[in-house]
């Protein structure tokens, strides 16, 4: 196995994708991948651990065979189906007036300690989006700056423990050890957002088979995430009902004739729902209307979620659409009225050397983002699912502080009082010592004077 190779597994509702990549200097290279139809997963949630485990095992086995590696430790994705985000703040004093990795870590750990996390949830990411030093806000990177006080505002992403444990069981049953866990929508962001979009703020909508995940990215980090249990399979279901035809036929009609750019009155023949062998003639105008109705309903909800987030004014770069549904012709034009004057673009994942055409598809944005995450393209100073502080600063690598936060406790308010009490006690002891010492000196002087006279 190559020492610097990484394995990522994206567990979706329609397919499991496993990919192995390797870091080569400043570049990354894809070594192999495997794709398997998902079983045991519905709307992003595990519903059958055994079946899900078999799908994962098959995808990983294919990726290993193609890459020629035997890696068994992976980063896995978690669906937004059982995650949510909360805000938290960490404030620390800077004793030596200079901010280093230790001080940033202390602020991040304080934000974690201050976060109001329900007992039934577990932390997946702690993502900083705003640093303040003294009275100055919106500091992009506080490292190396001089200050007496630093504050960090974070977005804490948490997942339901029960659902997370089911996901972990499915992965471990396939013989894979979990290295890290990453939110699927976060991975998609890493895969499709440009530097300019990151700076201006953008909403990324990844539309999969059974789910739609939306992440609002602003201030160099995730600010809000939303999940909708609707995807391209719902269009297939709608067509199956409207056309009275089997799901497999409805899926083929969607792929072959789905088009939002133009309306056709042409007729097509499709089999009926029963096994009689009879066929019906259906106008493509009906196909168009059924697809458009579902698209409009879905994006009306997504648009309202942006309004509800309160961050509509923070997406200067507009909307990015990715995922399998974006291959539908005319989608961009059909949904633009729901986002006012915001720019809309359809994105494929960033390319990695050696990347197969199969992975250049918009439906693979998450898996490529997961590889990039493992290879160093994360949010600077985030705390990952293992409670490790992630940074690309050379100081961290040189001083081997990769796990600094594991052994460093966040000072609780009562501990601060204890520290102050200890300082007061020490000062009192010094004063008593000085007082006792003075009294002893005077006593010795009086004894000497008495003997003299």
C-alpha positions, -999 to +999 in steps of 0.1 A: +000+000+000+012+035-008+018+054+024+003+086+011-027+071-006-062+079+007-096+061+004-129+078+002-164+062+003-195+082-007-226+063+004-255+077-017-291+066-021-286+052-056-249+043-056-219+038-035-187+053-049-152+044-036-121+061-049-084+060-040-060+089-047-024+097-039-006+130-031+023+136-055+041+168-044+017+196-049-006+176-071-030+147-065-035+117-087-065+093-088-054+056-086-087+038-090-124+038-082-154+015-079-191+021-082-219-002-069-256+001-069-267+010-033-288-014-013-300-007+023-301+031+020-332+052+015-332+090+013-297+091+027-304+070+057-293+034+064-323+011+065-305-023+062-270-025+076-262-059+060-272-048+025-255-015+028-223-032+040-223-055+009-226-025-014-197-007+003-176-038+002-182-043-035-173-007-044-142-007-023-131-041-037-133-027-072-114+005-063-086-016-047-083-039-077-080-010-102-055+009-080-034-020-069-035-009-033-048-026-001-059+004+019-085-003+046-089+031+063-113+056+047-131+089+050-168+083+047-197+107+038-227+114+060-259+126+044-276+158+056-306+136+063-296+133+100-274+164+105-280+200+115-258+230+124-256+253+154-236+284+161-210+288+188-183+313+199-150+310+216-131+338+232-095+336+246-069+360+259-035+360+243-008+360+271+022+367+249+004+390+225+011+368+195-013+343+179+000+309+171-015+275+164-019+268+201-039+300+207-062+293+176-067+257+188-076+270+223-102+294+208-117+266+187-118+242+216-135+269+237-162+273+209-167+235+211-171+236+249-195+265+246-217+248+219-251+238+231-250+202+217-280+179+225-271+146+242-284+125+212-261+143+188-224+140+180-200+166+165-189+161+129-173+194+120-165+227+138-160+253+110-147+288+118-162+316+096-151+347+114-121+356+136-119+388+156-088+402+173-093+429+198-119+452+181-112+442+145-136+418+128-135+396+097-098+386+100-091+360+073-062+344+091-052+354+127-020+333+126+011+354+135-009+385+144-004+405+176-034+409+198-045+408+235-078+390+228-092+367+201-127+356+193-139+330+168-174+324+155-180+288+144-206+267+126-209+234+145-222+205+124-237+177+144-253+143+136-278+120+153-258+094+172-282+065+164-281+071+127-244+078+128-238+045+146-258+026+120-236+041+093-204+032+112-217-004+116-223-007+079-188+005+070-170-016+096-190-047+086-175-043+051-140-046+067-132-008+065-118+012+094-132+048+095-106+075+095-128+106+092-164+115+086-174+144+063-207+159+055-217+151+019-228+187+011-195+200+025-176+176+003-195+189-028-186+224-019-149+216-018-153+200-052-171+227-071-165+262-055-138+285-070-117+309-050-138+339-062-170+322-052-156+313-019-148+349-012-181+363-025-203+337-009-223+311-027-251+285-023-243+250-035-272+227-043-264+190-048-294+171-062-290+134-060-313+104-066-335+108-035-321+138-017-312+175-023-286+191+000-280+228+000-250+245+017-245+282+020-208+290+019-197+325+031-168+339+051-145+311+039-167+285+055-201+268+057-227+291+073-259+271+068-270+237+056-304+224+045-317+190+035-347+181+014-358+145+008-365+150-028-343+140-058-344+128-094-361+095-084-392+115-075-394+126-111-393+090-121-421+081-097-442+110-110-438+099-146-446+063-137-479+074-121-488+099-148-480+076-177-492+044-161-459+026-169-433+007-148-406+026-129-379+012-152-396+025-183-404+059-166-366+062-158-357+056-194-383+081-206-368+107-182-333+101-194-341+098-231-368+125-235-366+147-204-361+183-217-370+216-201-356+237-230-383+229-255-417+213-256-424+187-282-458+173-293-443+141-306-458+108-295-439+078-280-451+043-273-445+029-238-457-004-221-485-003-196-482-010-159-496-045-162-481-075-179-505-076-208-479-064-233-501-036-245-486-002-252-499+034-249-491+064-270-479+093-249-472+129-259-438+143-249-456+174-238-470+154-209-435+142-200-423+178-201-451+191-178-447+163-153-409+170-150-414+207-149-440+205-121-417+185-098-387+208-106-407+240-098-420+225-065-385+214-054-368+247-062-396+268-047-388+250-014-350+255-018-355+292-025-376+296+006-349+278+026-323+304+015-347+332+026-352+314+059-315+311+065-311+349+066-280+346+044-295+356+011-274+388+010-243+367+016-243+348-017-228+374-040-216+346-064-251+332-068-261+295-070-241+264-080-261+234-091-245+200-091-256+163-088-271+139-113-302+160-121-282+188-135-278+168-167-314+175-175-315+199-205-329+234-197-327+230-159-307+262-153-332+283-173-362+266-156-351+274-120-336+308-125-369+326-117-368+312-082-335+329-074-342+365-085-312+380-101-286+355-087-262+340-111-266+303-116-241+278-129-240+241-133-208+226-120-188+194-125-162+183-099-127+197-100-104+174-120-077+153-105-048+138-126-057+103-138-095+110-133-117+087-152-145+102-174-170+084-152-160+105-122-162+138-141-200+136-139-218+161-117-232+132-097-196+125-084-189+159-070-191+146-034-166+118-038-140+141-055-145+166-027-139+139-001-106+130-017-096+166-018-105+169+019-082+140+028-054+155+007-055+189+024-083+210+009-103+216+041-114+247+059-084+262+076-085+256+114-115+234+114-119+207+140-127+174+123-148+144+134-118+131+154-115+164+173-083+172+155-074+207+144-068+208+107-043+233+093-018+236+064+005+258+084+041+246+082+046+253+119+021+226+127+039+200+106+074+210+118+064+208+155+044+176+150+013+192+167-012+172+146-031+160+177-025+191+199-062+194+208-065+159+220-044+165+250-053+202+257-083+208+279-105+239+275-105+259+307-139+259+323-151+290+341-148+274+375-112+264+366-104+300+359-116+309+394-094+281+408-064+296+390-071+330+404-075+315+439-042+298+435-025+330+425-041+348+455-030+320+478+006+322+464+007+360+469-006+356+505+020+330+513+048+353+499+035+381+521+034+359+552+069+347+545+081+382+542+063+392+574+077+362+593+112+368+580+111+404+592+099+394+627+127+369+630+153+395+620+140+420+646+140+393+673+177+384+665+186+421+666+169+426+700+188+396+715+221+409+702+214+444+716+205+430+751+237+411+753+257+441+742+244+465+769 
